[in-house]
Every structure is written in C-alpha cells, then in structure tokens.
C-alpha cells in the first residue's frame, strides 16, 4: 500500500496549509505528488430566485485561485502539486477524486452530535463510502500549529478486524517516518468481552510492527473503546490515532456512529482512518 499521491481537499481554513506541510514528511516513504481540491458548493451558486449565480461563482473561483497561487508559491519547491477548483457537492467530488490517489487528508467534522445522528456531516458521509485511508485533523488545534512530528508517536487501536489489518499494512509502509506505536485493544465491559480474546490479536499485530522496524508497546484496556482510546492517546502524548472504520460496532454505527467515528468526534488529535 505505497503512498505516492495525496489528495488534500480544502476550504482554505486557517491552519490548513500547516497541516499539509506536516504531511510532506511522507516524501520519505514515496510521496511524490499532492493534489489540492477546492469545491465550490453547488447550492451556494445555483439555488436562488435569480437562477444560476454566475458572477458569484466567478468571484469564488477567483478568490480560491488567488489562495492556490500563494500555496503553490510556498510549496512547489518541496513537492509536485496539481490543483483543481470545481463546482459540485463536496462528498461526491472528494470521493471521485479519491479514486486517483493513495491517501486523503482533510479537516475533521465540526457539526454537533445531534446533527451527525440525524443529518450526518460531510466528513462522516465521505468516510461511510471511502475506499482509501484518510487523515483527519482539527486545524485550529495547537498541535497542528506546532513543530511536533505528525507520525512520531502513534496510538493504533485494533480489534483484529479486516480494516485494522489494512491499517497494520499501511503502518508498515510508513515505518520510516514512525518512531513508536502504542498498540491498544479495549475489552468492552458493556458487552462483557474477555480481555483474553484480545491477547493473541495484540501479539500478532505487535510482532508484525516489530518486524517492520517499529518500536511497539502493547496495552490491553477495559471500558468503552472510544473513550478509553481517546483518554489513553491524549494522556500519553500521542501525535496521532490510527483506527479501522469498521469492526464490532455494526449496530451502534446505524444509530450513533461506529467507535472510529466517536474517536474522530471526541479527540483533539489527528486521526488516520483506514477502511
């Protein structure tokens, strides 16, 4: 699962370019091109009593082009860039562009939990159909603004599911930029899960990461998985949380989102989500 091309959808929020710069460390593992995508939301320019708002579209496109020029001037010496400005529905445009890249990086959802339950958010709607890994970050967080390494201290939450196995394969590809991994499994007390179930999973995953040259510590916890993973990561100085998008939460996912979605919502840290 080599990472050669990155998609970076953006609304040019403060902190976005700082996040993108942190991702350029992936050049060490083969990243050679970044595609920057800006979507002008169709409903902003087409749903009005006056019909299609051509002048508004042209103004929004011009404003985006000016920012893209600044970004290109700042980044083009470090990485090959391509950019695109389109009018459309963000979910559709991002998922279409995703087909041509290896990894996507974008902002975290900002809508409240009630909106997510009944309406969803752009980010969660994308993750529901994603085929490629995504890295999500809260741009305004001080971590993004700092010089701290994005991949140095990774918390990898696993339940042994297939998405977690794919996340494991990706981490092995990223080994040259990872300093250490805290491998975490959580026995869900509400479901009366046995800690013993997770011991061989941790052993298997830890062995593979160690063989890839990554320093690994194993942690077997008890409680609500999303809460325990977030508390552990934030209390141990993690730089990123890595999760699979599905696992044992199929029923909960229909109602309030999977454990991975709840981790994305609750943590201030960047999260890499692997479908």
N, C-alpha and C positions, 0 to 999 in steps of 0.2 A: 504494500500500500504506500508507494512513494508519494511524497508531496512536492510536486513540481509547479503547480499553478494554484494560486489563491484567488478566491472571489471576495471582494470587500464591498458589499452594499452599504451605502452611506447616505445620510441626510445632512452630513457635514456638521453634526453636533459638536460642541466643544469637547475636546479630548479624543475625538475620533482619529485624528492623524497621529497622536501619541500612541494610541493602541496599535495602529498599523505599523508604526516604526518598531514597536516591540516584537511584532510578528516577523520582522525581517531576519531575526536570528535563525529562522528556518532555512535560510540560504545554506547553512552548514549541512543540511540534510537533503539538499537538492532543489529548494525553491528557486525558480528562475524567472517567474513572471507573476504580476499582480494585475487583476482586472478590477477596476473601480467602477461600480454601478450606481447610478443615481436614478431613482424612479420618481417622476412627477406623477403624483396620484391622479388618476383619470377623473375622479369625482370632483377634484378641485377646478378642473378646466372645462368640464363638459356638462355638468348638471346645473343649469341656470336658465332663467326665463329668456335670456338673450341668446340661448343656444351655445355652440362651442365657443369658448373664450380664447380665441387665437392670440390676441395680444397678451393675455395673462400667461399663456403657455410660452410665448416667445420671451417674455420677461423672466420667467422662472428658469427657462433654459439658459438664457444669457447669464443670470446670476450663478447658476451651477457651473457653467463653463469657466467663469472667472475664478471660482474657487478651485476647480480642477486644474487650471493653469498654474495656480500657486502651488498646489500639491505636486504637480509634475515637476516644476522647477526645483522643489525641495527634495524630491525622492528619486528622480530619474537617474542620478549618478549612482544610486545604490541598488536599483532593481529595474528590470524592464517593466514598463507599465503600458496598459491599454485602458481606455475609459469609454463609457457609454452612458448617454442620457436618453431615457425612454419615457414615454407616457404610457401608463398602464396601471395594473393592480399589483402592488408590491409583492404579494405572495407568489403570484403567477410568474412575474418577471424574474424573481430571485430563483425560484425552483427551475425555471427554464435555463437560466444562466449556470446554475449549479451543475448541469449535465456536462459542461465542458471543463470543469476544474476538479481538483483533488480535495480541497478544503475550503470552507466558507467561514468568514469571521464577521461578526456584526454586533450591534448593541443588544442588551438584554431588554425584555419587555418591561414596560413601565406602568401598564394598567393594573388596577387593583384586583384583588381576588374575586370579587363578585362579577366583575366584567369578564374575567377569564372563565368563570364557571358557565355563564350564560351566553357570552358572545365570543370569547376567545380573544387572543391578541395576535398581531401579525406574526410575531416570532413563534408563538406556540402553534399557530396554524401551519407555519413552514415546517417546524420540527415534526409535525404529525405526518408529513409526506416526504421528509428528507431522505435522500439516498447516500449523501456524503456527510462526513464529520463537520460539525460546526463548533466554533469557539465563540462564546458569548461573553461580553464584558459590560460593566457599568462604567461608562466613560468618565463620569464625574468623580469616581472614587479616587482617593489619593494614591492608591497603588498604581493606577494607570498613569498618573502624573509623575510618579517617582521613577528612579533609575533601577528599581528592582527587576530581577530577571523573571520573565513570564513562566518559564518551564522548569526553573531550578528545583522547586520543592513541590512535587505533585502528590495530591491525595487521589488515589484511584479506588473508587467504590465498586465492589463487584459482588454479584450474587451467582456468578458462574454461568449466566445466560449467554446466548449467542452474541447479542450486541456487546456484552462485556468481553467476550473472546475477540471480537473485532477491535475493540478498544485496546486490548492487550497487544494485538498485532501492530496497531498504529504506534503505540508507545515504544515498541521495539524498534520501529523505523526511526523514531525520534530520539533514540538513545543518546546520540552525540550531543544533544542540547539539554538533556535531563541530568541533574546532579543526583537526585534521590527521589524515591517513590515510597509513600506510606500507603500500603495496601490494606484496605479496610473492608470488612464484611460485618453486617449487623443482623443478629438474630432478632426478628420481630416478635416482641413479647406478646403483642396483641393476638398474634396468630400462633402463639405457643411453639415457635420454631426452636429447634435444638441448635445450640452452638456447635455441637459435634458435626452437624451437616456441613458447616462451612469450613471446617478444618482442612479437609483434603482440597477444597477449592483454593484456599489461601496458599497451601503448599504448592499446588500445581502452578498457580499464577506467579508466585514468588520465584520459583525455580526458573521459569521462562524469562522473567525480567533479569534475574541474576546472570543467566547465561548470555543475555544481550549486553551485559556490562553495566547494568544499572544497580546502584545501591538500594536495597529494599528492606523495609521494616514491616512486619505483619501486625495487624491489630484486629482482634475479634471482639466486637461490642454487642451490647444488648439494648433494645429500646425501639423507638420509631426510626426506621432507617434514614429518612431525610433529615430529621432533627439531629440524630447522632453524627451523621456525616458532616453536616454544616458546623456543628459545635466543635467536632474534632479538628476539622480543617482550619477554622478560624482561631482556635486556641493554640495550634502548633505552628503558626506562621507559614501556612501553605501559600504557594503562589498561584495554584490552580487546582480545581477539582475536575476529575475525569469520570464520566458515567456513561453507561449504555442507556438508550432511550426507552427500552422495554425490559421486562423481566417478570417479576411475580405480581405486578400491580394491575393486571388487566381490568379487573372490576373497578378498582379505585380510579383508574385512568378514565373510564367512562363517566365518572361522577365529578371528580375534582382534580384530575391530572395524575400522572404517574409519579413515583418517587423522584425520578430525574427532573420532572417539571417542578416539583416542590423545592428541590435543591436549587434550581435556577432562580426561583422566586425569592427564596429566603436568604441566600448567601450574597455577600458583597464581593466575593471573589470571582474572577473569571471561571467559566465552566466550559469544558470541552465535552460535547455530546456526540456519541457515536451510535448510529442506527444499526 
